[in-house]
Amino acid sequence: MSTAPHLFSTPLATLRPAIDLKNVTKRFTTPDGSTYTAIRDMTLQVAPGEFCAIVGPTGCGKSTSLTLISGLERPSAGSVSVHGEPVKGITPGVGFMFQTDAVLPWKSVLDNVAMGPKFRGIDKANAIASAKDWIRRVGLAGFEDRFPHQLSGGMRKRVALAQSLINEPEILLMDEPFSALDVQTRAIMSNELLGLWDVTKPAVVFVTHDLEEAIALADKVVVMTAGPGGTVKETFAIDLPRPRVVQEIRFDKRFVDLYQQIWESLRSEVDTAYSQSTQTTGKAS
Ligand SMILES: Nc1ncnc2c1ncn2[C@@H]1O[C@H](COP(=O)(O)OP(=O)(O)OP(=O)(O)O)[C@@H](O)[C@H]1O
């Protein structure tokens, strides 16, 4: 696995942001016709090659922020830019990974992974060669002809990782990608992700409920306030050394300090969201 220097030692904050959300508000019309504010006045920048994790209580707007970056939704107010360009449609150069697998059950591992390059117009022989290379990189060499139902959950995640990374996205949006996995497989996949991220260095926005996972992976952890109208509460720089071994970094004293600091910030938001959920659900704002 390559260990490319971390962005050539350039301080991330000095680079033009890969992702730039400025004072973004997103309102939805609910089925009863009222307006629900999912995100309010949210400002967030992610530098090229930066790994940003977003944590916050359920319903605070984490996934909504990803849909705005991807261009699947437009902001109601404020601006969303990618590499300095305002997002107008589906943002090019973006890869996704979600909690549920996006692998096609009727296609083999090889065909699933080769799909991206084929859609991008790469000829079949090169698409297949590239897919085989990425299947090897995610540790699935020898499983090219298997179908998704013949794989474990962790192996399907590896297919999904290869599917995303084969397109060499400049931005990778990940929405609780490993939350359905058992604890050990999850840690293994997190390490795999860090190793692969180090090769192509996309800017990553990784949404998770798991603060340990966020700290172990990220360069910075963004804490969001409870919804409705979730926004950035605080941002914490994660100054832990890389490369990191996810299973071991959590015993580092600095990790424990960071966990305590960030949990202090997150706890009141989790409490707020919990008390709201016990009082009312889906209330308009
Ligand atoms: N298309 C939509 N129409 C109406 N309301 C929506 C829509 N999409 C999201 N919402 C609401 O916006 C709020 C934020 O949703 P979002 O999925 O971004 O939260 P989240 O922080 O990712 O939640 P979780 O941690 O539970 O996945 C929620 O209350 C949700 O119900």
The ligand as a Gaussian input file, in Angstrom:
#p B3LYP/6-31G(d) Opt

LIG

0 1
 N      -36.872000      14.935000       1.279000
 C      -37.212000      15.281000       2.518000
 N      -38.435000      15.764000       2.793000
 C      -38.780000      16.128000       4.041000
 N      -37.960000      16.062000       5.109000
 C      -36.723000      15.579000       4.896000
 C      -36.290000      15.160000       3.614000
 N      -35.001000      14.731000       3.710000
 C      -34.668000      14.862000       5.015000
 N      -35.702000      15.380000       5.721000
 C      -35.711000      15.667000       7.153000
 O      -34.585000      16.485000       7.451000
 C      -34.033000      16.115000       8.701000
 C      -32.574000      15.813000       8.507000
 O      -32.466000      14.575000       7.796000
 P      -31.068000      13.871000       7.537000
 O      -31.353000      12.560000       6.909000
 O      -30.174000      14.800000       6.838000
 O      -30.546000      13.670000       9.044000
 P      -29.329000      12.805000       9.581000
 O      -28.584000      13.666000      10.524000
 O      -28.570000      12.221000       8.452000
 O      -30.121000      11.664000      10.370000
 P      -29.694000      10.178000      10.781000
 O      -28.520000      10.321000      11.680000
 O      -30.899000       9.660000      11.489000
 O      -29.404000       9.431000       9.512000
 C      -34.834000      14.922000       9.209000
 O      -35.772000      15.375000      10.162000
 C      -35.536000      14.405000       7.982000
 O      -36.775000      13.835000       8.309000

